[in-house]
């Protein structure tokens, strides 16, 4: 638990340090990719992504592979930039905070935005 608290504190401290641009750019890129995927889901008649991932066991593995294909590069860029940040600021690489930051900056915005875009696209098509 101490490790997660430390990871959270260092994440908050990163807002004004070097490489702070990534805290904005990476979620925006994830949302842009999710926009395309969410519209495709709506067009193909698939359920909203998060709902399907959390509550439907059918094709869950396929959904996870598809997401990984979409966010793989974003995740690794987020991880690499966090490693660079850590080396500049602390001189060390802390793996858990790096994984947490990469997930928060790439995977979470993607998953949420993909679901929202799917729902909005479906609602718009019905009208």
Secondary structure as UniProt FT lines:
FT   HELIX           2..13
FT   TURN            14..15
FT   TURN            18..21
FT   HELIX           22..43
FT   TURN            44..45
FT   HELIX           49..55
FT   TURN            58..59
FT   HELIX           60..89
FT   HELIX           95..102
FT   HELIX           103..107
FT   HELIX           108..126
//
